[in-house]
Amino acid sequence: MTDRTVLRVSGKDRESFLQGLVSNDVKGLKDGLVYAALLTPQGKYLADFLLVPAEDAILIDVATDLARSLAQRLTMYKLRADVSIEATDITPARGLGDAPVAAFADPRHAALGWRAYDGRDSQTGIDWDALRVAHCIPETGIELTGDSYLLEAGFEHLNGVEFRKGCYVGQEVTARMKHKTELKKGLATVSIEGEAPVGTAITRDGKPVGTLFTQSGDQAIAYLRFDRAGSDMQAGDAVVNWKG
């Protein structure tokens, strides 16, 4: 699992501040965790994270590699808003099954179980990559990069984008992809025979089709050009198949 850092956003404007920036509806925090992303004005991925309700604050559960740049970017947008952003020493915990007391269901998919921020330990012995691959759930820094668009990364199915909330950074591009075009590329779970490194190019009949990412057993997550994808694709020495 990617190392995680928890940021704390406090101040009386914290909800409206985040509402105008992130891809999902911050008001959903009344029901638990909210999965969201911060985008460039061109609609490309900068960071994905879980927003966590807390007393007098909103916590941001984000990959440690992105925590500092995310805090800097949020601070850049702060202007005169009554908002403070600081790192905490909270360590997120996660596990499977029903969410225990003081824990929250992971909003991305029921298969991801629960997350907690109260100092408890994570459950051990869980193959999180296998769960991600089976349900095509992208990981920060692997499937999700600076070239990613939310809808191609499956954020609509992961409850990570809200189309009725109003403006946020990158909203116009995301909405246009939703309403005016049919997705021609995106992440998908594929079957694989053999192994190849993350980032290996996928081809079919000599034509580029996409990129191979996380593998688990005989399945993998791949970024595909759907009009070229199908059976008997090649990724290095591995054979990749997609049923569509």
C-alpha positions as CSV (number, residue, x, y, z in Angstrom):
1,M,0.0,0.0,0.0
2,T,1.2,3.5,-0.8
3,D,2.4,5.4,2.3
4,R,-0.2,7.9,3.4
5,T,-0.1,11.3,5.0
6,V,-3.0,13.1,6.6
7,L,-3.4,16.9,6.2
8,R,-5.7,18.9,8.4
9,V,-7.7,21.8,6.8
10,S,-9.3,24.0,9.5
11,G,-10.9,27.5,9.6
12,K,-14.5,28.7,9.1
13,D,-14.2,28.7,5.3
14,R,-12.8,25.1,5.0
15,E,-15.8,23.6,3.4
16,S,-16.5,26.3,0.8
17,F,-12.8,26.5,0.1
18,L,-12.5,22.8,-0.8
19,Q,-15.9,22.8,-2.5
20,G,-14.6,25.2,-5.1
21,L,-11.4,23.2,-5.8
22,V,-12.1,19.4,-5.7
23,S,-13.9,17.1,-8.1
24,N,-16.5,15.8,-5.6
25,D,-19.2,17.3,-3.3
26,V,-17.7,18.2,0.0
27,K,-21.2,18.2,1.5
28,G,-21.1,14.4,1.3
29,L,-18.8,14.4,4.4
30,K,-22.0,14.3,6.5
31,D,-22.4,10.7,5.4
32,G,-18.7,9.6,5.7
33,L,-15.6,9.7,3.6
34,V,-15.5,11.6,0.2
35,Y,-13.2,10.5,-2.6
36,A,-12.0,13.3,-4.7
37,A,-9.2,14.8,-6.8
38,L,-7.5,18.1,-7.5
39,L,-7.0,18.8,-11.2
40,T,-5.1,21.3,-13.3
41,P,-7.2,23.9,-15.1
42,Q,-6.8,21.7,-18.2
43,G,-8.6,18.8,-16.4
44,K,-5.5,16.6,-15.7
45,Y,-4.8,14.8,-12.5
46,L,-2.7,16.4,-9.8
47,A,-3.7,14.4,-6.7
48,D,-6.4,12.0,-5.5
49,F,-7.4,11.7,-1.8
50,L,-10.0,10.9,0.7
51,L,-11.7,13.7,2.6
52,V,-12.4,12.8,6.2
53,P,-14.9,14.5,8.6
54,A,-13.3,15.6,11.8
55,E,-14.2,17.9,14.7
56,D,-13.7,21.5,13.5
57,A,-11.7,20.4,10.5
58,I,-11.6,18.3,7.3
59,L,-8.8,15.8,7.0
60,I,-7.2,14.9,3.7
61,D,-5.8,11.3,3.4
62,V,-3.3,11.5,0.5
63,A,-0.3,9.6,-0.7
64,T,2.8,10.8,1.1
65,D,4.6,11.5,-2.1
66,L,1.9,14.0,-3.0
67,A,1.2,15.5,0.4
68,R,3.7,18.4,0.3
69,S,2.8,19.5,-3.3
70,L,-0.9,19.2,-2.5
71,A,-0.5,21.4,0.6
72,Q,1.4,23.9,-1.4
73,R,-1.2,24.0,-4.2
74,L,-4.1,24.4,-1.7
75,T,-2.2,27.2,0.0
76,M,-1.7,28.9,-3.4
77,Y,-5.5,28.9,-3.8
78,K,-6.2,30.1,-0.3
79,L,-6.0,33.8,-0.9
80,R,-8.1,35.5,1.8
81,A,-10.1,32.5,2.8
82,D,-10.1,31.7,6.6
83,V,-8.3,28.3,6.1
84,S,-5.3,26.7,7.6
85,I,-3.5,23.7,6.1
86,E,-1.1,21.6,8.1
87,A,0.3,18.1,8.2
88,T,-0.6,15.8,11.1
89,D,1.0,12.7,12.6
90,I,-2.2,10.6,12.0
91,T,-1.6,7.2,10.4
92,P,-4.6,5.9,8.5
93,A,-5.6,2.3,9.1
94,R,-7.6,0.0,6.8
95,G,-9.2,-3.4,6.8
96,L,-11.9,-5.5,5.3
97,G,-15.5,-6.3,6.5
98,D,-18.0,-4.0,8.0
99,A,-16.6,-0.7,9.3
100,P,-15.9,-0.9,13.1
101,V,-17.0,1.9,15.5
102,A,-15.3,5.2,14.6
103,A,-14.2,3.9,11.2
104,F,-15.6,4.7,7.7
105,A,-16.5,2.6,4.7
106,D,-14.2,3.3,1.8
107,P,-16.4,5.2,-0.7
108,R,-14.6,3.9,-3.8
109,H,-15.8,0.3,-3.7
110,A,-17.3,-2.0,-1.1
111,A,-14.4,-4.5,-1.7
112,L,-12.0,-1.9,-0.2
113,G,-13.5,-2.3,3.3
114,W,-13.0,0.5,5.8
115,R,-10.5,3.2,6.9
116,A,-9.9,4.7,10.3
117,Y,-8.0,7.6,11.7
118,D,-8.0,6.9,15.5
119,G,-4.7,5.3,16.0
120,R,-5.8,1.6,15.5
121,D,-3.7,-0.7,13.4
122,S,-4.5,-1.9,9.9
123,Q,-5.5,-5.5,9.3
124,T,-2.6,-7.5,8.0
125,G,-2.3,-10.2,5.4
126,I,-4.6,-8.6,2.8
127,D,-3.6,-8.5,-0.9
128,W,-4.8,-5.0,-1.7
129,D,-3.3,-5.1,-5.2
130,A,-5.5,-8.2,-6.0
131,L,-8.6,-6.3,-4.8
132,R,-7.6,-3.2,-6.8
133,V,-7.0,-5.2,-10.0
134,A,-10.2,-7.3,-9.7
135,H,-12.3,-4.1,-9.5
136,C,-10.1,-1.8,-11.6
137,I,-9.3,0.7,-8.8
138,P,-6.3,2.9,-9.7
139,E,-3.5,3.7,-7.3
140,T,-1.8,7.0,-6.9
141,G,1.5,7.1,-8.8
142,I,0.9,3.9,-10.7
143,E,-2.3,4.1,-12.8
144,L,-2.9,7.8,-11.7
145,T,-0.3,10.1,-13.1
146,G,0.0,13.7,-14.4
147,D,-1.4,12.5,-17.8
148,S,-4.6,11.0,-16.3
149,Y,-8.1,12.3,-16.9
150,L,-10.7,11.4,-14.2
151,L,-13.2,9.8,-16.4
152,E,-10.6,7.7,-18.2
153,A,-9.4,6.6,-14.7
154,G,-12.9,5.4,-13.7
155,F,-13.6,8.1,-11.1
156,E,-17.3,8.2,-12.0
157,H,-17.7,4.5,-11.0
158,L,-15.4,5.1,-7.9
159,N,-17.7,7.9,-6.6
160,G,-15.0,10.4,-7.1
161,V,-16.7,13.0,-9.2
162,E,-20.0,14.9,-8.9
163,F,-21.4,16.5,-12.0
164,R,-24.1,18.6,-10.2
165,K,-22.0,20.4,-7.6
166,G,-20.9,23.4,-9.7
167,C,-17.5,24.7,-10.6
168,Y,-14.2,23.4,-9.5
169,V,-10.7,23.5,-11.0
170,G,-10.8,21.4,-14.2
171,Q,-14.6,21.0,-14.1
172,E,-15.2,22.3,-17.7
173,V,-12.9,19.6,-19.3
174,T,-14.3,16.8,-17.1
175,A,-17.9,17.8,-17.9
176,R,-17.2,18.0,-21.6
177,M,-15.8,14.5,-21.6
178,K,-18.9,13.3,-19.8
179,H,-21.5,14.9,-21.9
180,K,-20.0,15.6,-25.3
181,T,-17.7,12.7,-26.1
182,E,-17.6,8.9,-25.9
183,L,-14.6,7.7,-24.0
184,K,-12.1,6.2,-26.4
185,K,-9.4,5.4,-23.9
186,G,-9.4,4.3,-20.2
187,L,-8.4,1.9,-17.5
188,A,-9.7,-1.7,-17.7
189,T,-9.0,-5.0,-16.0
190,V,-7.4,-7.4,-18.5
191,S,-6.3,-11.1,-18.3
192,I,-2.6,-11.7,-18.6
193,E,-0.4,-14.7,-19.4
194,G,3.1,-14.1,-18.2
195,E,4.6,-11.0,-16.6
196,A,5.8,-7.6,-17.7
197,P,7.0,-4.5,-15.7
198,V,4.6,-1.7,-14.9
199,G,4.6,0.8,-17.7
200,T,5.2,-1.8,-20.5
201,A,3.6,-0.8,-23.8
202,I,0.8,-3.0,-25.1
203,T,0.5,-3.7,-28.8
204,R,-1.8,-5.6,-31.1
205,D,-0.9,-6.5,-34.6
206,G,2.0,-4.2,-34.3
207,K,-0.1,-1.2,-33.4
208,P,0.1,0.6,-30.0
209,V,-2.9,-0.1,-27.8
210,G,-2.0,1.1,-24.3
211,T,0.1,0.5,-21.2
212,L,0.2,-2.3,-18.7
213,F,0.1,-1.4,-15.0
214,T,-0.6,-3.3,-11.7
215,Q,-0.6,-7.1,-12.1
216,S,-2.0,-9.7,-9.7
217,G,-2.1,-13.4,-10.7
218,D,-3.6,-13.7,-14.1
219,Q,-5.2,-10.2,-14.1
220,A,-3.9,-6.7,-14.5
221,I,-5.0,-3.1,-14.9
222,A,-4.2,-1.6,-18.2
223,Y,-4.8,1.7,-19.9
224,L,-6.3,0.9,-23.3
225,R,-7.3,2.5,-26.5
226,F,-10.7,0.7,-26.8
227,D,-11.0,0.7,-30.6
228,R,-7.8,-1.3,-30.9
229,A,-8.0,-3.5,-27.8
230,G,-9.1,-7.1,-27.8
231,S,-7.6,-10.6,-27.7
232,D,-4.0,-11.6,-28.2
233,M,-2.4,-8.3,-27.3
234,Q,1.3,-8.2,-26.4
235,A,3.1,-6.6,-23.4
236,G,6.7,-7.5,-23.5
237,D,6.8,-11.3,-23.3
238,A,3.2,-11.4,-21.8
239,V,0.0,-12.0,-23.7
240,V,-2.9,-9.7,-22.7
241,N,-6.6,-10.2,-23.5
242,W,-9.5,-7.8,-23.0
243,K,-13.1,-8.8,-23.5
244,G,-14.6,-5.3,-23.6
